[in-house]
Amino acid sequence: MKYRRLGRAGIKVSEIGLGSWLTYGGSVGDNNAEAIVDRAYELGINFFDTANAYYNGAAEEVVGRALSKYPRHSYVLATKVFFPMGEGPNDNGLSRKHIMEQCDASLKRLGVDYIDMYQCHRYDPETPLEETLRALDDLVSQGKILYAGVSEWSAVQLNDAVRLSQKYNLDQIASNQPLYNMFHRDIEKEIVPLSEQEGIGQVVFSPLAQGVLTGKYKPGAPLPEGSRATDPKSNMWMEYVLKEEQLQKVEQLKVVAERNEISVAQLALAWILRLDNISSCIVGASRPDQVNENVKGSGVDLSAEDLQEIEDILA
């Protein structure tokens, strides 16, 4: 496993991280989830990502229990705040009240004294940005979080946050967690250049496009039994990637992967890591053996010819 700095920050995260979206606390049993975390840790993954909204806090509890056997300094733990955690008018968003209360709740569920990366799960247009940034800065000062981050913010929103932090000498956003994979490349145009300029590291989610970039879904073939696409608990976001045109492209990508003696999933991860601004790819897993395969995407160097062929396929 190789490690990269989180943007300009001093902390280093594994090039492959383990996430818990749509899995722990829900479609994956707790014992299996712990086995997956154990395997990830054994293979050098030090970055574990979750969120308070994943199964209404259950994912945080599972991740916290699974990591509790390991020294706290040996892993980087990330969680998020924004989505509703109750039915009250202040049980969502990025107000000071919600951020402070949910940070304490996440700490309790995770069973830790501090959170390494505390991320704003979405942008909140109903709360002044300065209020949000000051709340995050206070949490850093209190030692409850080490770094503040965001997820799925636009370039304009990120830039506004950077400028306000500089104006009021607040702790700056260190990370951004966007959707990024071979089929979803929006961040390349504005987010990545801005982040490179301002020292913000990307920790991308869905790098394998909900499993489509593993190659297990075949053009014109029935969906594999037991796959995410057949699970109504976790297949609600697959429609945008599970298309015949994209499945055909995956078949073409297999040729490049085979030439490099890697799987198409490892190729997809290595392709993402071609960008220096990417700090980590957050993968999901429902079995330990999937982690074995995904970690091999770290440290793969693709040639200029490989990268051009991939561009031609994806065009």
Helices and strands as residue ranges (DSSP letters): E 3-5, E 12-14, E 16-18, H 30-42, E 47-49, G 54-57, H 58-67, G 72-74, E 76-81, H 96-110, E 115-120, H 129-142, E 145-151, H 155-168, E 175-177, G 186-188, H 191-198, E 201-205, G 209-214, G 228-230, H 244-259, H 264-272, E 278-283, H 288-294, G 295-297, H 304-314
